[in-house]
Amino acid sequence: MPPGDAERATRTAQVPAQPGSGDSGTRGTPAAGEAAAANVPPASGTAGGPPGSGEPSGSGAARPGGEPSGSVAPGAEPASASAPEPPDPAVEFARRRDGFAAGEGVPAGVAHSPGASRQWVSDELTRSADTLAARGAAAGGTWPASLWRRSLYVIGAGLLALLLVIGLTALGPGWTRARTAALLAAVLTAGLLAGAAWLNRARGGLLAPVAGEDGRLSTGRAAAGAWTLLAGYALLHLALALALADGSAARDRLLDGLGWSGSGAGAGGAAGLVVTVAVVWAAALGARAVVAYRLRSGGLTKTRAARPRGADLLTDDAGRAAAVDVQYVVVSAAALLFALVQLGRRPEQLPGLPWGVAALVAVSAAVHLAARLVDGGRPAVLSVVRVREPGDLHTAIRTGDDIEVRGTGFVPPGAESPELLARVVVRIGAVHVHVPLVPVPGGFANPAATRLTVPVPVDVEPGRTELRVVTAGGAESAPYLLDIVD
């Protein structure tokens, strides 16, 4: 062996072997196996447990005393408990409005100035009202789908009720062809109504034909629709009875039931029914034409409702009971009940109405139509005065002063919601002044239906200028001449 190789071999032999190393001299020896066993970490399933115990270290490991380490302490809520629901936006808005009314939440930077604090509060409430309206519109977008499904339930319930009535009346005399025709006519009518509800499912099902452009149920359309439904069902029933009739005598009797004879004095003809249907439809179309003309000419202000309600048939746009609508609904319902009784007693004829009943319905419809000619109106400014604080001098109106506009129709029916109140504007010359919202507990003191308080901006030129009020519905008052001094 060369001298260099011998020297390197001697140095290698003097180095001690490391346990667990990859040196071939220690691999497979008992000492190396014991060292490797001592350096092996615990298995993953027993990590954290005592060596050799074999117990897992997870949440199910037992603690001293026998209680599992992952158990929930007595009386403590589990971690998966649901968080409290957020407050109702309307309730939160009312709480904030009442807080501002009590003087709470106003920043110190504007609290020293009544005008600045009022404007800041108005801006905050306007933003909150717009947010509340947007949330309400988003949440109310699902009501048409639910209403059209409810329409199907109502149709099914009506069909079952009619079947029950037909079955009960057949207990004594037995089942007849007339009852078969009545049942088939009811099934066909229900099918047509269900199809109409499905076609209008995006607009509320069966409520779509009787809802006005303002989103409220129309009393005139509802009355006309009810009379049309009765007449259509009666005519369909007679057609099916004629198809099922046995013998020429029975068919001749059914054809005679379609005539006009006897309708003036009794209930044997169709003249009273035809006249009534024509009258209620004329009233419905006339009311629609009158309202549309007055809206275009500015003589009427209407705001859109969030959704139709059954109470719309008996109330005005503000939700107050309307005597004109109530009398129309009562008279129409009574006349419809009379016609249904006639149809049940004489199914071989169209339900005839005596001329007295038809005249009563005509008078009621005429009153309903006349009310559409006089209801509502554009806003009117009667006077404008300077707002004077106690201790102030009696002076003329100048820029920077607060003025009180007195009149009528500033807040039309149905425009009492906060987002609509925030849209009321007073135009002074060429300057548009948004009426500030002044909160009070439970509502707003400004704007009101007969009084508005606004500041006169510095941009208004001194001298005689025109003042107009623009409502939330877009109607504008006639000009009122106002003198502003320098």
C-alpha positions as CSV (number, residue, x, y, z in Angstrom):
1,M,0.0,0.0,0.0
2,P,1.4,3.4,-0.8
3,P,2.3,5.6,2.2
4,G,-0.5,8.2,1.5
5,D,-3.2,5.5,1.4
6,A,-2.0,3.9,4.7
7,E,-2.1,7.3,6.4
8,R,-5.6,8.0,5.3
9,A,-6.8,4.5,6.4
10,T,-5.3,5.1,9.8
11,R,-7.2,8.4,10.3
12,T,-10.5,6.8,9.2
13,A,-10.1,4.0,11.7
14,Q,-9.5,6.5,14.5
15,V,-12.9,8.3,13.9
16,P,-15.7,6.8,16.2
17,A,-18.8,5.5,14.5
18,Q,-22.0,7.7,14.9
19,P,-25.2,5.8,16.0
20,G,-27.8,5.7,13.2
21,S,-25.3,6.9,10.6
22,G,-25.2,5.4,7.2
23,D,-21.8,3.9,7.8
24,S,-21.6,0.3,6.6
25,G,-19.7,-0.7,9.7
26,T,-22.7,0.0,12.0
27,R,-25.6,-1.0,9.7
28,G,-27.5,-4.1,11.1
29,T,-25.7,-4.2,14.5
30,P,-27.8,-4.5,17.7
31,A,-26.4,-1.2,19.0
32,A,-27.4,0.6,15.9
33,G,-30.9,-0.9,16.0
34,E,-31.4,0.2,19.6
35,A,-30.2,3.7,18.8
36,A,-32.6,3.9,15.8
37,A,-35.5,2.7,17.9
38,A,-34.7,5.4,20.5
39,N,-34.7,8.1,17.9
40,V,-38.0,7.2,16.2
41,P,-40.7,9.8,16.9
42,P,-44.1,8.6,18.2
43,A,-46.7,7.5,15.7
44,S,-49.1,10.2,14.4
45,G,-52.1,8.5,16.0
46,T,-50.5,8.7,19.5
47,A,-48.8,12.1,19.3
48,G,-49.0,14.0,22.5
49,G,-49.9,10.9,24.6
50,P,-47.6,9.2,27.1
51,P,-45.0,7.0,25.6
52,G,-46.3,3.5,25.1
53,S,-49.8,4.4,26.3
54,G,-51.3,4.1,22.8
55,E,-53.9,6.7,23.6
56,P,-54.7,9.3,20.9
57,S,-54.0,12.9,21.6
58,G,-57.2,14.1,19.8
59,S,-60.3,15.8,21.4
60,G,-61.5,12.4,22.6
61,A,-58.6,11.7,24.9
62,A,-59.6,11.3,28.5
63,R,-58.5,13.7,31.1
64,P,-57.9,12.8,34.8
65,G,-61.3,12.3,36.3
66,G,-62.8,10.6,33.2
67,E,-63.9,13.7,31.4
68,P,-63.1,13.8,27.6
69,S,-60.8,16.6,26.6
70,G,-63.1,17.6,23.7
71,S,-66.4,17.7,25.7
72,V,-68.3,20.9,26.3
73,A,-68.4,22.2,29.9
74,P,-71.8,22.0,31.6
75,G,-73.9,25.2,30.9
76,A,-71.6,26.4,28.1
77,E,-73.0,26.9,24.6
78,P,-71.4,24.9,21.8
79,A,-69.1,26.6,19.3
80,S,-71.6,26.0,16.5
81,A,-74.4,28.0,18.1
82,S,-75.9,30.4,15.6
83,A,-75.1,34.1,15.9
84,P,-78.0,36.5,16.8
85,E,-80.0,37.7,13.8
86,P,-79.4,41.2,12.6
87,P,-82.0,43.8,13.6
88,D,-84.9,44.6,11.3
89,P,-83.9,47.5,9.0
90,A,-87.2,49.3,9.6
91,V,-86.8,49.0,13.4
92,E,-83.1,50.2,13.2
93,F,-84.2,53.2,11.1
94,A,-86.9,54.1,13.6
95,R,-84.4,53.8,16.4
96,R,-82.0,56.1,14.7
97,R,-84.7,58.6,13.8
98,D,-85.9,58.8,17.4
99,G,-82.3,59.2,18.6
100,F,-81.8,62.2,16.3
101,A,-85.1,63.6,17.5
102,A,-83.8,63.4,21.1
103,G,-80.5,65.1,20.0
104,E,-78.4,62.0,20.2
105,G,-75.7,61.1,17.7
106,V,-75.1,64.6,16.3
107,P,-71.3,65.4,15.8
108,A,-69.9,68.1,18.0
109,G,-68.6,69.9,14.9
110,V,-72.2,70.8,13.8
111,A,-74.1,70.6,17.0
112,H,-73.4,74.3,17.8
113,S,-75.3,75.5,14.7
114,P,-79.1,74.7,14.4
115,G,-79.0,75.0,10.7
116,A,-75.9,72.8,10.2
117,S,-77.1,70.1,12.6
118,R,-80.6,70.0,11.0
119,Q,-79.0,69.6,7.5
120,W,-76.6,66.9,8.7
121,V,-79.4,65.0,10.4
122,S,-81.6,65.3,7.3
123,D,-78.7,64.0,5.0
124,E,-78.1,61.1,7.3
125,L,-81.8,60.1,7.5
126,T,-82.1,60.5,3.7
127,R,-79.3,58.1,3.1
128,S,-80.7,55.7,5.6
129,A,-84.2,56.0,4.0
130,D,-82.8,55.3,0.6
131,T,-81.0,52.2,1.9
132,L,-84.1,51.0,3.7
133,A,-86.1,51.5,0.5
134,A,-83.6,49.5,-1.6
135,R,-83.6,46.7,0.9
136,G,-87.4,46.6,0.9
137,A,-87.5,46.5,-2.9
138,A,-84.9,43.7,-2.9
139,A,-86.8,41.7,-0.3
140,G,-90.2,42.4,-2.0
141,G,-89.0,41.0,-5.3
142,T,-90.2,37.5,-4.4
143,W,-93.8,38.3,-3.7
144,P,-95.2,37.8,-7.3
145,A,-94.0,34.2,-7.2
146,S,-95.7,33.5,-3.9
147,L,-98.9,35.2,-4.9
148,W,-99.4,33.3,-8.1
149,R,-99.0,30.0,-6.2
150,R,-101.5,31.3,-3.7
151,S,-103.8,32.0,-6.6
152,L,-103.7,28.3,-7.5
153,Y,-104.6,27.4,-3.9
154,V,-107.6,29.8,-4.0
155,I,-108.7,28.4,-7.4
156,G,-108.5,24.8,-6.0
157,A,-110.3,25.8,-2.8
158,G,-113.1,27.4,-4.8
159,L,-113.4,24.3,-7.1
160,L,-113.7,22.0,-4.1
161,A,-116.3,24.2,-2.5
162,L,-118.4,24.2,-5.6
163,L,-118.1,20.4,-5.9
164,L,-119.2,20.1,-2.2
165,V,-122.2,22.3,-2.9
166,I,-123.2,20.4,-6.0
167,G,-122.8,17.1,-4.2
168,L,-124.9,18.2,-1.2
169,T,-127.7,19.5,-3.4
170,A,-127.8,16.2,-5.3
171,L,-128.5,14.1,-2.2
172,G,-132.3,14.5,-2.5
173,P,-133.2,14.7,-6.2
174,G,-130.1,12.8,-7.4
175,W,-127.4,13.6,-10.0
176,T,-128.5,15.3,-13.2
177,R,-127.0,16.5,-16.5
178,A,-127.3,20.1,-15.2
179,R,-125.0,19.2,-12.3
180,T,-122.6,17.5,-14.6
181,A,-122.5,20.6,-16.8
182,A,-122.0,22.8,-13.8
183,L,-119.1,20.7,-12.6
184,L,-117.5,20.6,-16.0
185,A,-117.9,24.4,-16.4
186,A,-116.3,24.9,-13.0
187,V,-113.3,22.7,-14.0
188,L,-112.8,24.5,-17.3
189,T,-113.1,27.9,-15.6
190,A,-110.6,26.9,-13.0
191,G,-108.2,25.7,-15.7
192,L,-108.5,29.0,-17.5
193,L,-107.9,30.9,-14.3
194,A,-104.9,28.8,-13.5
195,G,-103.4,29.3,-16.9
196,A,-103.9,33.1,-16.6
197,A,-102.2,33.0,-13.2
198,W,-99.3,31.1,-14.6
199,L,-98.9,33.5,-17.6
200,N,-98.9,36.4,-15.1
201,R,-96.7,34.7,-12.5
202,A,-94.1,37.4,-12.7
203,R,-96.7,40.0,-11.8
204,G,-98.7,38.4,-9.0
205,G,-100.9,35.8,-10.8
206,L,-104.6,36.6,-10.7
207,L,-103.9,39.9,-9.1
208,A,-102.2,41.2,-12.3
209,P,-105.3,42.0,-14.2
210,V,-107.0,43.9,-11.3
211,A,-103.9,45.8,-10.2
212,G,-103.4,49.4,-11.4
213,E,-100.3,51.1,-12.7
214,D,-99.5,52.3,-9.2
215,G,-99.2,48.8,-7.8
216,R,-102.5,48.9,-5.9
217,L,-105.6,46.8,-6.5
218,S,-108.2,48.7,-8.5
219,T,-111.8,48.6,-7.1
220,G,-113.3,49.2,-10.6
221,R,-111.2,46.5,-12.3
222,A,-112.0,44.0,-9.5
223,A,-115.7,44.6,-9.8
224,A,-115.7,44.4,-13.6
225,G,-113.6,41.2,-13.4
226,A,-116.0,39.6,-10.9
227,W,-119.0,40.3,-13.1
228,T,-117.2,39.0,-16.2
229,L,-116.2,35.8,-14.4
230,L,-119.9,35.2,-13.4
231,A,-121.2,35.9,-16.9
232,G,-118.5,33.7,-18.5
233,Y,-119.1,30.8,-16.1
234,A,-122.9,31.0,-16.7
235,L,-122.5,31.0,-20.4
236,L,-120.1,28.1,-20.4
237,H,-122.4,26.2,-18.1
238,L,-125.3,26.7,-20.6
239,A,-123.1,25.6,-23.5
240,L,-122.1,22.4,-21.8
241,A,-125.7,21.8,-20.7
242,L,-126.8,22.2,-24.3
243,A,-124.2,19.7,-25.4
244,L,-125.4,17.2,-22.8
245,A,-129.1,17.8,-23.3
246,D,-131.3,14.8,-24.2
247,G,-134.0,15.7,-26.6
248,S,-135.1,18.7,-28.6
249,A,-137.4,20.0,-25.9
250,A,-134.6,20.3,-23.4
251,R,-132.4,22.0,-26.0
252,D,-135.2,24.5,-26.8
253,R,-135.6,25.3,-23.1
254,L,-131.9,26.0,-22.8
255,L,-131.9,28.2,-25.9
256,D,-134.8,30.2,-24.5
257,G,-132.8,30.8,-21.4
258,L,-130.4,32.9,-23.5
259,G,-133.1,35.3,-24.5
260,W,-134.1,38.7,-23.2
261,S,-137.7,37.9,-22.2
262,G,-138.7,38.5,-18.6
263,S,-135.6,40.3,-17.6
264,G,-137.3,43.5,-16.8
265,A,-139.5,42.3,-14.0
266,G,-138.0,39.1,-12.8
267,A,-134.9,37.0,-13.1
268,G,-135.7,35.1,-16.3
269,G,-133.7,37.0,-18.8
270,A,-130.2,38.2,-19.6
271,A,-130.9,41.9,-20.2
272,G,-130.2,43.0,-16.6
273,L,-126.9,41.0,-16.5
274,V,-125.7,42.4,-19.9
275,V,-126.5,45.9,-18.9
276,T,-124.7,45.5,-15.5
277,V,-121.6,44.0,-17.1
278,A,-121.5,46.9,-19.6
279,V,-122.0,49.5,-16.8
280,V,-119.2,48.2,-14.6
281,W,-116.7,47.9,-17.5
282,A,-117.6,51.4,-18.6
283,A,-116.9,52.7,-15.1
284,A,-113.6,50.9,-14.9
285,L,-112.4,52.1,-18.3
286,G,-113.7,55.6,-17.5
287,A,-111.9,55.8,-14.2
288,R,-108.6,54.7,-15.8
289,A,-108.9,57.3,-18.5
290,V,-109.7,60.0,-16.0
291,V,-106.8,59.1,-13.8
292,A,-104.4,58.9,-16.7
293,Y,-105.5,62.4,-18.0
294,R,-105.2,64.0,-14.6
295,L,-101.7,62.5,-14.1
296,R,-100.5,63.8,-17.4
297,S,-102.0,67.3,-16.8
298,G,-100.5,67.5,-13.3
299,G,-103.9,67.6,-11.6
300,L,-103.3,64.4,-9.7
301,T,-100.4,63.0,-7.8
302,K,-99.9,59.2,-7.3
303,T,-97.0,57.3,-5.8
304,R,-96.3,53.6,-6.5
305,A,-97.1,51.1,-3.7
306,A,-94.6,48.4,-2.8
307,R,-97.1,45.6,-3.4
308,P,-100.9,45.2,-3.8
309,R,-103.0,44.5,-0.8
310,G,-106.6,43.3,-0.3
311,A,-107.3,46.4,1.7
312,D,-106.7,48.5,-1.5
313,L,-110.2,47.7,-2.6
314,L,-111.7,49.6,0.3
315,T,-109.1,52.4,1.0
316,D,-107.4,55.3,-0.7
317,D,-103.7,55.6,-1.5
318,A,-102.9,56.5,2.1
319,G,-104.6,53.4,3.5
320,R,-107.6,55.3,4.9
321,A,-111.1,53.9,4.4
322,A,-112.8,55.4,1.4
323,A,-116.6,55.6,1.5
324,V,-116.9,55.7,-2.3
325,D,-114.9,52.4,-2.7
326,V,-116.7,50.8,0.2
327,Q,-120.2,51.4,-1.2
328,Y,-119.1,50.2,-4.6
329,V,-117.7,46.9,-3.2
330,V,-120.8,46.4,-1.0
331,V,-123.4,47.0,-3.7
332,S,-121.4,44.9,-6.3
333,A,-121.0,42.0,-3.8
334,A,-124.7,42.0,-3.0
335,A,-125.7,42.1,-6.6
336,L,-123.3,39.3,-7.4
337,L,-124.7,37.2,-4.6
338,F,-128.2,37.8,-6.0
339,A,-127.1,36.6,-9.5
340,L,-125.4,33.5,-8.1
341,V,-128.6,32.6,-6.3
342,Q,-130.5,33.0,-9.5
343,L,-128.0,30.8,-11.3
344,G,-128.3,28.1,-8.7
345,R,-132.1,28.1,-8.7
346,R,-132.5,28.3,-12.5
347,P,-129.3,26.7,-14.0
348,E,-131.0,26.5,-17.4
349,Q,-131.0,30.3,-17.8
350,L,-128.5,33.1,-17.6
351,P,-128.8,34.7,-14.2
352,G,-131.2,37.6,-14.8
353,L,-131.1,40.8,-12.7
354,P,-134.2,42.9,-12.2
355,W,-133.9,46.4,-13.5
356,G,-133.9,47.7,-10.0
357,V,-130.8,45.8,-9.1
358,A,-129.1,46.7,-12.3
359,A,-130.0,50.4,-11.7
360,L,-128.5,50.2,-8.2
361,V,-125.2,48.8,-9.5
362,A,-125.2,51.6,-12.2
363,V,-125.6,54.3,-9.7
364,S,-122.9,52.9,-7.5
365,A,-120.5,52.7,-10.5
366,A,-121.3,56.3,-11.5
367,V,-120.5,57.5,-7.9
368,H,-117.2,55.6,-8.1
369,L,-116.4,57.2,-11.4
370,A,-117.3,60.7,-10.3
371,A,-115.0,60.3,-7.3
372,R,-112.0,59.9,-9.7
373,L,-112.8,63.3,-11.1
374,V,-112.5,65.2,-7.8
375,D,-110.0,63.1,-5.8
376,G,-106.6,64.5,-5.1
377,G,-105.2,67.6,-6.9
378,R,-102.0,69.4,-7.4
379,P,-100.2,71.1,-4.4
380,A,-101.2,74.7,-3.7
381,V,-99.1,77.4,-2.0
382,L,-101.3,79.7,0.1
383,S,-98.8,81.8,1.9
384,V,-95.1,82.1,2.8
385,V,-93.8,83.5,6.1
386,R,-90.5,84.0,7.7
387,V,-89.7,81.7,10.6
388,R,-89.1,83.8,13.7
389,E,-87.3,82.5,16.7
390,P,-88.4,83.8,20.1
391,G,-86.6,87.1,20.7
392,D,-85.9,87.8,17.0
393,L,-86.9,91.0,15.3
394,H,-89.8,91.2,12.9
395,T,-88.0,91.8,9.5
396,A,-88.4,90.9,5.9
397,I,-87.2,87.7,4.3
398,R,-83.5,87.6,3.5
399,T,-81.1,85.0,2.2
400,G,-80.1,82.6,5.0
401,D,-83.5,82.9,6.7
402,D,-85.8,80.0,7.2
403,I,-89.3,80.3,5.6
404,E,-92.4,78.4,6.2
405,V,-94.5,77.5,3.2
406,R,-98.2,77.0,4.0
407,G,-100.7,75.4,1.7
408,T,-102.2,72.0,0.8
409,G,-101.2,68.8,-1.0
410,F,-97.5,68.9,-0.3
411,V,-97.5,65.3,0.8
412,P,-100.0,63.4,-1.4
413,P,-101.7,60.2,-0.1
414,G,-99.3,57.3,-0.1
415,A,-96.1,59.4,0.0
416,E,-95.6,59.3,3.8
417,S,-92.6,57.0,3.7
418,P,-89.2,58.5,4.6
419,E,-87.7,58.0,1.1
420,L,-90.6,59.8,-0.5
421,L,-90.7,62.6,2.1
422,A,-87.0,63.3,1.2
423,R,-88.0,64.0,-2.4
424,V,-90.1,67.1,-1.7
425,V,-88.5,70.1,-3.2
426,V,-89.1,73.9,-3.0
427,R,-88.0,75.8,-6.0
428,I,-87.1,79.4,-5.2
429,G,-86.3,81.2,-8.4
430,A,-83.7,79.0,-10.1
431,V,-82.5,77.3,-7.0
432,H,-84.0,73.9,-5.9
433,V,-84.1,73.5,-2.1
434,H,-84.7,69.9,-0.8
435,V,-86.9,70.1,2.2
436,P,-84.9,68.9,5.2
437,L,-86.2,65.9,7.2
438,V,-86.9,67.1,10.8
439,P,-87.5,64.0,12.9
440,V,-89.8,63.8,15.9
441,P,-90.5,60.6,18.0
442,G,-92.6,58.4,15.8
443,G,-92.3,60.4,12.6
444,F,-91.3,63.6,10.9
445,A,-92.4,67.2,11.6
446,N,-91.1,68.4,8.3
447,P,-92.2,68.1,5.5
448,A,-95.9,68.0,6.3
449,A,-99.0,67.9,4.1
450,T,-99.8,71.6,4.8
451,R,-96.5,73.1,5.9
452,L,-92.9,73.1,4.7
453,T,-89.8,74.7,6.4
454,V,-86.8,75.4,4.2
455,P,-83.8,77.8,4.3
456,V,-83.4,80.5,1.7
457,P,-80.1,79.8,0.0
458,V,-77.6,82.6,-0.6
459,D,-77.7,81.8,-4.3
460,V,-81.2,83.4,-4.5
461,E,-81.1,86.8,-6.0
462,P,-82.8,89.6,-4.0
463,G,-86.0,90.9,-5.3
464,R,-89.3,89.4,-6.3
465,T,-89.0,85.8,-7.3
466,E,-91.2,82.8,-7.8
467,L,-91.6,80.0,-5.3
468,R,-93.0,76.5,-6.3
469,V,-93.4,73.3,-4.5
470,V,-92.6,70.0,-6.2
471,T,-94.1,66.8,-4.5
472,A,-92.6,63.4,-4.4
473,G,-94.9,62.3,-7.2
474,G,-93.7,65.1,-9.5
475,A,-96.6,67.5,-9.3
476,E,-95.7,71.2,-9.2
477,S,-97.7,73.9,-7.6
478,A,-98.6,77.2,-9.3
479,P,-96.0,80.0,-8.8
480,Y,-96.2,82.1,-5.7
481,L,-94.5,85.5,-5.8
482,L,-92.0,86.0,-2.9
483,D,-90.1,89.2,-2.0
484,I,-86.5,88.8,-0.8
485,V,-84.6,91.8,0.4
486,D,-80.9,92.4,0.3
